[in-house]
Amino acid sequence: MEHKVIITPKTKLAELLDAYPELEKVLIDIAPAFKKLKNPILRRTIARVTSLQHAALVGEIPVGMIVNKLRGIVGQDELIDMSSASNYTADLPSWFVRNEITKTFDAREVIAQGGHPLGDVMGDLHQWKVGGIYELITSFMPAPLIDKVRKIGFESWTKKENEVLYRNYFFKKPL
């Protein structure tokens, strides 16, 4: 059977694994963080919105390495120009002031139970007024969620405390 999914940094994990289920083990071998793909709930939710580029950030692996390894396994030619220059953990932004955090949502328990904090976070932020900082605590870099929040007009910054603690901050600038 010929698969028609062309593997790129923008390929969604669900699409990739639907077309090439044998790549699940390869992804887990590349980065143990990808073991979460075995959870059927996360597979149906997070994998649908997570691209290989986002997965590379979570696994702290160069996106080019992941994409080209997967492409090689399924017989696709290597891609040369892949930039994973997404800026999630840049230097401390000028808008960040710790005492300006007006809401904190610790999503680690939701995630541990197989849920996804996207609905809660987006619900909170759709009602957010200008100013104040929203803090989201997660056990990994939630790159797809951050991208969605940025699309609705928020600035973001992520601080990695350790391997299992990420503090993600969102700020709505005045127009």
BAFI-3210 file (N, C-alpha, C; in Angstrom, 3 decimals, decimal comma, padded with zeros to 6 digits):
// residues 175
n [1|2|3|4|5|6|7|8|9|10|11|12|13|14|15|16|17|18|19|20|21|22|23|24|25|26|27|28|29|30|31|32|33|34|35|36|37|38|39|40|41|42|43|44|45|46|47|48|49|50|51|52|53|54|55|56|57|58|59|60|61|62|63|64|65|66|67|68|69|70|71|72|73|74|75|76|77|78|79|80|81|82|83|84|85|86|87|88|89|90|91|92|93|94|95|96|97|98|99|100|101|102|103|104|105|106|107|108|109|110|111|112|113|114|115|116|117|118|119|120|121|122|123|124|125|126|127|128|129|130|131|132|133|134|135|136|137|138|139|140|141|142|143|144|145|146|147|148|149|150|151|152|153|154|155|156|157|158|159|160|161|162|163|164|165|166|167|168|169|170|171|172|173|174|175]
n.u [000,845|000,603|001,654|000,513|001,313|003,437|006,321|007,068|008,288|005,856|004,000|001,387|001,340|-000,701|-001,641|000,710|001,143|-001,179|-000,839|001,646|001,953|004,022|006,002|005,697|007,181|009,734|009,693|009,418|011,808|013,579|013,037|012,296|010,215|008,171|006,707|004,234|002,563|001,502|-000,677|-004,064|-005,971|-004,463|-003,353|-005,531|-006,143|-003,969|-002,106|-003,340|-003,081|-000,433|002,522|005,392|007,430|006,644|006,722|009,423|010,404|009,299|010,572|013,122|014,859|016,593|014,565|015,092|016,581|014,690|012,667|014,109|015,069|012,663|011,662|013,615|013,178|010,680|011,210|011,386|012,987|015,707|015,156|016,469|016,423|015,330|013,995|013,867|013,299|011,495|010,465|010,216|011,355|012,830|014,893|014,067|011,087|010,261|007,737|007,254|006,548|006,754|004,912|002,701|001,272|-001,866|-003,491|-003,080|-002,770|-002,392|-001,683|-000,706|-001,852|-004,221|-003,116|-001,674|-003,753|-004,565|-005,921|-006,364|-005,219|-006,076|-008,769|-009,535|-007,561|-007,860|-010,499|-010,253|-008,500|-009,877|-011,593|-009,938|-008,682|-006,871|-003,518|-002,037|-000,881|-001,065|-000,433|000,603|001,166|003,021|004,114|005,714|006,903|004,333|003,954|002,027|-000,260|000,725|001,187|-001,476|-002,463|-000,890|-001,894|-004,311|-003,620|-001,852|001,210|003,934|005,907|008,148|009,435|011,714|011,887|012,864|013,349|010,724|009,045|007,525|006,983|004,674|003,957|001,488|000,565|-001,487|-001,156|-001,767|-003,750]
n.v [-001,187|002,176|005,053|008,379|010,523|013,143|013,637|016,314|019,142|020,271|018,242|016,615|014,684|012,735|012,346|011,404|008,988|007,612|007,094|005,821|003,643|002,129|003,891|004,826|003,476|004,197|006,979|007,002|005,768|007,728|009,905|009,644|011,141|010,958|008,753|009,239|009,056|006,554|006,598|006,368|008,458|010,841|010,416|010,717|013,381|015,416|014,588|015,217|017,954|018,460|019,103|017,712|019,527|020,811|018,571|018,025|020,159|019,541|017,103|017,988|017,728|018,145|019,277|018,662|016,309|014,459|014,551|013,810|011,271|009,824|010,169|008,794|006,154|005,579|005,794|008,302|011,158|013,008|016,055|019,281|022,095|023,015|024,837|025,195|027,418|028,390|030,588|030,155|030,115|032,449|035,225|036,809|038,565|042,082|042,692|040,962|040,703|039,399|039,866|040,635|038,516|037,307|035,110|031,651|028,518|025,239|022,700|020,143|017,903|017,500|016,809|014,522|012,791|012,222|014,202|017,362|020,652|022,666|023,602|024,736|026,725|028,317|029,122|030,690|032,699|033,864|035,518|037,288|040,331|043,265|043,509|042,217|038,919|035,627|032,498|029,335|026,137|023,356|019,967|019,670|021,257|023,048|023,469|023,507|024,574|027,049|028,275|028,560|030,355|032,580|033,216|034,414|036,879|037,169|037,704|035,528|033,614|031,146|029,461|027,104|025,170|022,699|019,300|018,395|020,510|023,283|026,679|028,674|031,743|034,167|037,161|039,880|042,458|046,019|047,586]
n.w [000,000|-000,872|000,779|001,133|002,639|002,952|004,675|006,702|008,651|009,424|009,454|011,096|014,089|014,448|011,831|010,643|012,092|011,542|008,851|008,843|010,982|012,025|012,697|015,244|017,288|016,477|016,899|019,699|020,408|019,559|021,260|024,591|025,697|023,922|024,579|025,496|023,362|023,330|024,961|024,526|024,699|024,654|022,195|020,511|020,935|021,549|019,616|017,234|016,903|017,170|015,558|013,815|014,172|016,549|018,231|018,167|019,665|022,171|022,677|022,690|020,477|017,425|014,783|012,114|012,292|013,269|011,249|008,902|009,607|009,858|007,253|005,805|006,663|005,548|002,895|001,664|000,195|001,692|003,470|003,125|003,920|006,804|009,303|012,712|014,169|016,032|018,515|021,637|024,146|024,603|025,736|028,871|028,583|028,186|029,150|031,214|034,546|037,616|039,779|038,377|037,558|037,193|037,085|037,598|036,155|036,781|034,838|034,996|036,337|034,877|032,396|033,151|033,620|031,128|029,824|028,076|028,310|026,600|026,054|028,546|028,902|026,555|026,929|029,256|028,274|026,127|027,416|028,564|029,780|028,693|029,786|032,834|033,608|032,473|033,811|032,873|033,933|033,055|032,234|030,106|027,080|025,751|022,827|020,559|021,811|022,693|020,223|019,323|021,231|020,697|018,196|018,803|019,669|021,860|023,637|024,382|026,680|027,727|030,492|031,280|033,999|034,898|033,750|033,842|034,392|033,261|032,917|031,522|030,128|029,397|027,806|027,164|025,072|025,155|022,596]
ca.u [000,000|001,394|001,213|000,634|001,709|004,808|006,772|007,721|008,141|004,465|003,160|000,803|001,661|-001,806|-001,613|001,896|000,985|-002,255|-000,270|002,820|001,903|005,305|006,913|005,506|008,340|010,887|009,581|009,690|013,246|014,275|012,874|011,396|009,038|007,120|005,962|002,855|001,782|000,848|-001,928|-005,059|-006,631|-003,523|-003,179|-006,676|-006,277|-002,735|-001,436|-004,006|-002,660|001,014|003,327|006,733|008,224|006,291|007,221|010,876|010,606|008,987|011,618|014,420|015,604|016,510|013,467|015,662|016,980|013,476|012,018|014,905|015,101|011,368|011,592|014,487|012,552|009,550|011,663|011,317|014,278|016,040|014,884|017,664|016,181|014,308|014,342|012,990|013,642|010,392|011,020|009,351|012,076|013,793|015,221|012,968|010,500|010,102|006,408|007,119|006,776|006,164|003,733|001,603|000,553|-003,198|-004,109|-002,204|-003,458|-001,448|-002,313|000,004|-002,761|-005,097|-002,311|-001,350|-004,953|-004,874|-006,668|-005,609|-005,647|-006,376|-010,091|-009,506|-006,702|-008,477|-011,674|-009,769|-007,875|-010,860|-012,222|-008,852|-008,572|-005,507|-002,725|-002,046|-000,178|-001,648|000,615|000,208|002,224|002,930|005,255|006,458|006,681|003,073|004,130|000,811|-001,114|001,342|000,913|-002,888|-002,605|-000,283|-002,789|-005,402|-003,091|-001,070|002,652|004,184|007,272|008,206|010,620|011,893|012,473|013,616|012,872|009,288|008,318|007,574|006,081|004,338|003,313|000,786|000,309|-002,218|-000,704|-002,772|-003,714]
ca.v [000,000|003,394|006,126|009,650|011,576|013,607|014,004|017,614|019,626|020,637|017,047|016,344|013,342|011,804|012,060|010,583|007,655|006,939|006,632|004,983|003,248|001,554|004,957|005,138|002,965|005,010|008,251|006,754|005,515|009,013|010,711|008,996|011,995|010,581|007,594|009,681|008,681|005,269|006,888|006,556|009,760|011,833|010,120|011,287|014,822|016,179|014,198|015,858|019,351|018,557|018,836|017,197|020,647|020,941|017,376|018,199|021,053|018,787|016,102|018,680|017,076|018,957|018,843|018,063|014,939|013,635|014,488|013,047|009,862|009,249|010,148|007,708|004,863|005,322|005,896|009,658|011,831|013,898|017,487|020,032|023,373|022,975|025,693|025,068|028,631|028,879|031,293|029,961|030,315|033,549|035,953|037,377|039,702|043,317|042,742|040,013|041,140|038,289|040,243|040,942|037,270|037,435|033,786|030,508|027,239|024,127|021,690|018,865|016,822|017,279|016,111|013,195|011,962|012,011|015,329|018,415|021,923|023,663|024,207|025,592|027,897|029,191|029,712|031,775|033,788|034,565|036,520|038,022|041,771|043,728|043,602|041,008|037,785|034,302|031,492|027,947|025,231|022,073|019,069|019,677|022,458|022,883|024,315|023,776|025,463|028,379|028,835|028,964|031,550|033,684|033,575|035,268|038,186|037,208|037,474|034,381|033,310|029,905|029,251|025,699|025,065|021,451|018,408|018,128|021,691|024,432|027,788|029,357|033,005|034,811|038,567|040,564|043,851|047,019|047,876]
ca.w [000,000|-000,961|001,675|000,445|003,557|002,789|006,017|006,818|010,027|009,699|009,505|012,413|014,576|014,182|010,394|010,417|012,659|010,811|007,582|009,092|012,398|012,434|013,124|016,662|018,029|016,080|017,625|021,121|020,516|019,369|022,478|025,540|025,946|022,978|025,093|025,708|022,178|023,593|025,655|023,462|024,795|024,130|020,766|019,789|021,151|021,343|018,363|016,088|016,753|017,348|014,364|014,115|014,694|017,961|018,917|018,308|020,803|023,384|022,873|022,656|019,400|016,205|013,916|010,907|012,590|013,342|009,933|007,941|010,018|009,483|005,792|005,340|006,952|004,632|001,515|001,109|000,140|002,791|003,326|003,498|004,589|007,845|010,418|013,884|014,893|016,838|019,650|022,788|025,408|024,424|026,960|029,636|027,858|028,963|029,760|032,314|035,921|038,378|040,567|037,453|037,258|037,785|037,145|037,370|035,910|036,790|033,990|035,080|036,710|033,718|031,396|033,681|033,523|029,718|029,284|027,396|028,894|025,574|026,247|029,740|028,662|025,558|027,570|030,118|027,528|025,291|028,278|029,211|029,529|028,441|031,001|033,639|033,003|032,706|033,949|032,637|034,377|032,365|032,425|028,850|026,289|025,013|021,642|019,784|022,587|022,644|018,897|019,278|022,065|019,943|017,080|019,265|020,052|023,097|023,681|025,256|027,093|028,493|031,314|031,636|035,337|034,857|032,684|033,937|034,865|032,353|033,256|030,280|030,480|028,293|028,087|026,088|024,979|024,748|021,161]
c.u [000,882|000,801|001,447|001,013|003,178|005,243|007,580|007,637|006,695|003,515|002,686|001,091|000,553|-001,820|-000,446|001,659|-000,190|-001,704|000,857|002,832|003,222|006,291|006,735|006,720|009,586|010,860|009,922|011,176|014,046|014,220|011,872|010,148|007,872|006,345|004,502|001,969|001,059|-000,487|-003,001|-005,766|-005,725|-003,322|-004,304|-006,752|-004,999|-002,095|-002,079|-003,544|-001,146|001,731|004,658|007,625|007,926|006,836|008,730|011,194|010,373|010,105|013,021|015,381|015,534|015,448|013,994|016,054|015,758|012,880|012,817|015,036|013,796|011,230|012,435|013,846|011,439|009,927|011,499|012,708|014,450|015,635|016,105|017,346|015,012|014,768|013,351|013,217|012,474|010,957|010,073|010,049|013,159|014,104|013,960|012,388|010,283|008,749|006,277|007,531|006,030|004,908|002,556|000,854|-000,788|-003,955|-003,049|-003,069|-002,381|-002,114|-001,670|-000,914|-003,709|-004,364|-002,009|-002,537|-005,390|-005,683|-005,750|-006,110|-006,101|-007,712|-010,128|-008,735|-007,363|-009,738|-011,290|-009,295|-008,832|-011,566|-011,194|-008,869|-007,105|-004,791|-002,855|-001,396|-000,864|-000,495|000,013|001,383|001,990|004,181|006,093|006,148|005,400|003,049|002,850|-000,138|-000,570|001,065|-000,526|-003,103|-002,007|-001,192|-003,955|-004,881|-002,302|000,414|002,842|005,664|007,211|009,527|010,659|012,602|013,361|012,971|011,372|008,486|008,584|006,548|005,903|003,531|002,713|000,377|-000,378|-001,837|-001,866|-002,631|-003,074]
c.v [001,239|004,459|007,451|010,796|011,895|014,160|015,301|018,051|019,960|019,443|016,816|014,900|012,337|011,387|011,127|009,146|006,894|006,339|005,623|004,543|002,684|002,615|005,334|004,698|003,788|006,333|008,074|006,469|006,816|009,835|010,039|009,822|011,609|009,337|007,949|009,318|007,354|005,443|007,196|007,910|010,848|011,647|010,759|012,804|015,566|015,854|014,842|017,285|019,531|018,168|018,219|018,302|020,856|019,770|017,477|019,114|020,320|017,800|016,669|018,016|017,996|018,410|018,172|016,613|014,025|013,448|013,608|011,576|009,175|009,135|008,993|006,340|004,547|005,529|007,257|010,280|012,762|015,330|018,242|021,245|023,270|023,825|025,475|026,272|029,211|029,438|031,196|030,335|031,383|034,177|036,507|038,583|040,909|043,376|041,838|040,647|040,126|038,701|040,695|039,666|037,340|036,104|032,738|029,268|026,161|022,954|020,317|017,704|016,478|016,445|014,681|012,246|011,766|013,121|016,320|019,755|022,976|024,362|025,152|026,869|028,857|029,852|030,876|032,968|034,523|035,659|037,466|039,489|042,119|043,891|042,329|039,868|036,493|033,309|030,105|027,066|023,872|021,239|018,943|020,980|022,282|023,744|024,536|024,740|026,894|029,031|029,313|030,249|032,763|034,155|034,454|036,558|038,284|037,075|036,250|034,276|032,050|029,826|027,778|025,646|023,833|020,557|018,181|019,313|022,872|025,449|028,611|030,595|033,640|036,207|039,197|042,035|044,791|047,300|049,192]
c.w [000,000|-000,051|000,972|001,374|003,325|004,150|005,965|008,282|010,400|009,757|010,933|012,811|014,272|012,715|010,063|010,875|012,054|009,516|007,791|010,562|012,914|012,940|014,598|017,474|017,719|016,842|019,105|021,342|020,395|020,650|023,406|025,858|025,050|023,423|025,324|024,524|022,368|024,321|024,608|023,504|024,248|022,633|019,953|019,915|020,756|020,001|017,138|015,851|016,837|016,061|014,790|014,666|016,171|018,766|019,145|019,484|022,116|023,695|022,914|021,679|018,188|015,254|012,651|011,109|012,608|011,954|008,978|008,327|009,593|007,966|005,242|005,525|005,952|003,168|000,860|001,149|001,334|002,455|003,830|004,360|005,556|009,008|011,548|014,790|015,676|018,131|020,839|024,088|025,275|025,782|027,606|028,902|028,766|029,676|030,985|033,638|036,790|039,143|039,706|037,033|037,979|037,827|036,840|037,197|035,825|036,070|034,119|035,433|035,567|032,670|031,861|033,576|032,076|029,088|028,590|027,909|027,881|025,808|027,426|029,484|027,677|026,122|028,463|029,293|026,593|026,089|028,908|028,816|029,272|029,778|031,824|032,875|033,438|032,743|033,777|033,014|033,722|032,635|031,156|028,122|025,462|023,744|020,834|020,499|022,541|021,291|018,778|020,073|021,347|018,816|017,519|019,911|021,334|022,803|024,575|025,581|027,939|029,232|031,703|032,982|035,437|033,800|032,704|034,480|033,944|032,829|031,981|030,635|029,238|028,714|026,884|026,118|024,672|023,251|020,848]
res [m|e|h|k|v|i|i|t|p|k|t|k|l|a|e|l|l|d|a|y|p|e|l|e|k|v|l|i|d|i|a|p|a|f|k|k|l|k|n|p|i|l|r|r|t|i|a|r|v|t|s|l|q|h|a|a|l|v|g|e|i|p|v|g|m|i|v|n|k|l|r|g|i|v|g|q|d|e|l|i|d|m|s|s|a|s|n|y|t|a|d|l|p|s|w|f|v|r|n|e|i|t|k|t|f|d|a|r|e|v|i|a|q|g|g|h|p|l|g|d|v|m|g|d|l|h|q|w|k|v|g|g|i|y|e|l|i|t|s|f|m|p|a|p|l|i|d|k|v|r|k|i|g|f|e|s|w|t|k|k|e|n|e|v|l|y|r|n|y|f|f|k|k|p|l]
***
